[in-house]
Amino acid sequence: MVEEIKEARQREELLANIQRLSRIVLDRLEEGSKEGTLDQAQIRLLGSIAVKSLGLWQEALNPRPRRGLRREARETEERLSRQATEQR
């Protein structure tokens, strides 16, 4: 029982940290894209970090492996990169 409570708290803390990271990265990506202060490499890097952190968040919520998650992450990363490029 105590171990389950400890695991639940650790999971909540992990989710909160991933959420914070995701928010920071997405905010930075949005600001940099709007202001034009990010180059293409920075946009790709931040997009990649955002996709990975969201994937971690999803994995923490549902620890069962999902089929096609990598493909979905790659497609999302490419879409973010295209959107950032189009905004310039």
Secondary structure per residue as TSV (DSSP state, phi and psi in degrees):
chain	resnum	aa	ss	phi	psi
A	1	M	-	360.0	-48.1
A	2	V	H	-63.5	-39.4
A	3	E	H	-64.6	-39.3
A	4	E	H	-64.7	-40.1
A	5	I	H	-65.6	-41.9
A	6	K	H	-62.2	-44.2
A	7	E	H	-63.9	-39.1
A	8	A	H	-64.6	-41.0
A	9	R	H	-66.6	-41.8
A	10	Q	H	-63.6	-39.8
A	11	R	H	-64.9	-42.5
A	12	E	H	-62.2	-41.7
A	13	E	H	-65.3	-42.2
A	14	L	H	-60.1	-46.9
A	15	L	H	-61.2	-41.7
A	16	A	H	-63.9	-41.6
A	17	N	H	-66.5	-42.4
A	18	I	H	-64.6	-39.8
A	19	Q	H	-62.6	-43.9
A	20	R	H	-61.2	-47.0
A	21	L	H	-59.6	-46.8
A	22	S	H	-60.3	-43.6
A	23	R	H	-63.7	-44.2
A	24	I	H	-62.5	-47.9
A	25	V	H	-65.2	-45.2
A	26	L	H	-65.5	-38.7
A	27	D	H	-63.3	-43.9
A	28	R	H	-64.2	-41.0
A	29	L	H	-63.6	-44.4
A	30	E	H	-65.1	-46.7
A	31	E	H	-61.9	-47.2
A	32	G	H	-64.0	-35.4
A	33	S	H	-69.4	-42.8
A	34	K	H	-66.6	-42.4
A	35	E	H	-82.4	-15.2
A	36	G	T	74.2	24.2
A	37	T	-	-92.9	-3.0
A	38	L	-	-107.4	137.7
A	39	D	-	-87.9	176.3
A	40	Q	H	-60.3	-39.9
A	41	A	H	-65.1	-40.7
A	42	Q	H	-66.4	-38.9
A	43	I	H	-62.8	-46.0
A	44	R	H	-62.9	-42.1
A	45	L	H	-62.7	-49.4
A	46	L	H	-65.0	-38.8
A	47	G	H	-62.8	-41.2
A	48	S	H	-64.6	-43.6
A	49	I	H	-62.5	-42.5
A	50	A	H	-62.0	-46.0
A	51	V	H	-64.1	-42.4
A	52	K	H	-65.9	-41.1
A	53	S	H	-67.2	-37.2
A	54	L	H	-67.6	-35.3
A	55	G	H	-64.8	-40.3
A	56	L	H	-63.0	-40.8
A	57	W	H	-61.4	-46.8
A	58	Q	H	-63.4	-41.0
A	59	E	H	-66.1	-37.4
A	60	A	H	-67.8	-35.7
A	61	L	H	-71.4	-38.2
A	62	N	S	-134.6	92.3
A	63	P	-	-67.3	-9.7
A	64	R	S	-69.0	133.9
A	65	P	-	-65.1	138.8
A	66	R	-	-103.3	139.8
A	67	R	T	-76.0	137.8
A	68	G	T	80.1	9.8
A	69	L	H	-64.6	-40.7
A	70	R	H	-63.2	-43.1
A	71	R	H	-62.0	-44.5
A	72	E	H	-62.2	-41.7
A	73	A	H	-63.8	-43.0
A	74	R	H	-63.1	-43.7
A	75	E	H	-63.9	-40.4
A	76	T	H	-65.3	-42.7
A	77	E	H	-60.5	-44.4
A	78	E	H	-63.7	-40.3
A	79	R	H	-63.9	-43.1
A	80	L	H	-61.7	-41.8
A	81	S	H	-63.8	-43.9
A	82	R	H	-62.7	-43.0
A	83	Q	H	-63.4	-41.8
A	84	A	H	-64.4	-38.8
A	85	T	H	-67.2	-41.1
A	86	E	H	-65.9	-29.4
A	87	Q	H	-73.6	-17.1
A	88	R	-	-78.8	360.0
